[in-house]
Amino acid sequence: MNRILIIAHAPLAHALRQCALHVFPDSAASIMALDVLPNVSPDETLGAARISMEQLAGPGIKGVLVLTDIFGATPCNVAQKLVDGVRSKLITGVNLPMVLRSVSYRHESLDTLVTRAVAGGTQGVMQVAITAPQNQARRKNDQDKYDHQQ
């Protein structure tokens, strides 16, 4: 089984973890969150992140998937110093669909988990079309009736 570490600007990391536990209450041991605070140095954050990685890694653990919010920002920069590309992988641009997909497939190989997490994150971003209420005539400027279908 893989474990998941979310590193993001405060309070996003803990909020995403709480949302995941709302859907998957039995996964508390598999997900950790580290909120990056504005008044804490990157070196201190890195130290806390290393402790979190050590707590997540252990016997029977395939790997650790690290999720961060913004490429190039402190959470991602810290995470890049943690991951080795073999027993740990890093994805940036975390959103709730990505986290939920990661938790759902944490039992698969780390490489497969990365693929599924990225797919979940990207598929979770879409424009939602407005459809006419049932049994009401369409107006001249309404969107095409098939816009809501994928």
N, C-alpha and C positions, 0 to 999 in steps of 0.2 A: 504494500500500500504506500502511496505517496502522501506527503503532507504539504500544506499550503501556508506560505507566509505572505501577508499583505503588508507592504510598506508604503505609506502615503501621507500626504499632508494632513495634519490633524483637522477634524476628527474623522476623516474619511475611512481610514483603515479599520478602526473599531466599528464604525457604522456598517461597513460592508460585512464584517464578521458577524455582527448581530443580525443582519438580514439573512445571511447564510444559515445561522443557527435557528432562525425563525422557520425556515423551510426544512432544514436538516438538523433537528435538535440533537441527534446522536453523533454529530460530527465535531463536537467541541474539542476533542483531543487532536483533531487533524488540522485545525486552522488556528493560526496565531496572527495577531495584528500588532503593528508597530506604527504609532502615529508620530510623524516628524513634527516637532514643535518649533515655532519660529525663533525661540530664544535658546535653543540647544545647538551646539556646534556639530558640524558633520562628523567629526571624530568621535564625539560622545554618542551620536546616533549609530555610527558604525559599531561601536562597542556593544550597544544594546542589541543591534541586529545580529552580531556574532553570537551573543548569548541565546537569542531566540533560535538561531539555526542549530546550535548545539542541543537545545531542548527538543527540537523537532526531529533531529536525526537520532537514530537508534536501531536496535535489533529489529529486523523484519521490515524496515523502512526502505523502500526502493529509492526514493529521492525526495527532493523538496522543490516545489514550484514556487517561485517568488514572483509576486504580482506588484507592480508599482503604478502610480498614476500618470506621471508626465515624463517623457523622455527628456533627459538633460537636466532635470531638476534634482534637488538633493536626495529625495527618496530613491530615484533611479541610480544616481551616482553612487550612493551607498550600496545598493543592491549589486551593482556591477562588480564591486570589490568582494562580494560574498560568494557569488556563484562560480562554479568551476566548469559548467557546460556538460558535465557528465552525470554527477549525482545531484546536481541542482541546475535549474534553468530559470531564465528571467523573461518575463513578458511585461511590457509597459502599455499604458492605456487602459488600465483596469476599469471595468464597469460591473454592475451587478449580474447581468447575464453571463459574463465571463467567470465570475466567482461561482455562481450556481452550477455552471457546466463543469468547472474544475472540481467542485465537491462531488458532483454526480459520477465523474469518471476517475476519481483519485485511485481506484484499484488497478487501472491499466498501466502500461509502461509509461515512463516519464515522457518519452518522445510522443507517444500517442496522446497523452494528457495535454501536452503543449498544443498539438494540432487541434484538439477538441476545444480547448480554452479559447484559442484565437478565433475559431469558427463561432463559438458561442458569443464572444464579444462583438464580432462584426455583424453577425446575424441579428443581434439584439438592437442594432441601430438602424432605424428605418423611419421614413416619413409615413404617418398614418393619414390616410385620405378621409375626408368627410363624406359620408353618404347621406342621401336624402332619407328622411324618416319613412318608414313603411306606409304605403297607401297615400302618399302625398305626391302631387305632381312636381316634376322637376322644373326648375327655373332656368331661364336662358343662360345664366352664367355658372350653373352648377358644373362640377367636375364630371368627367366621363364616368358612366355608371360602372365601368370595370376598373377604375383607378385603385380601388381598395384591394384588388386581388393581386397576388404575387405570381 
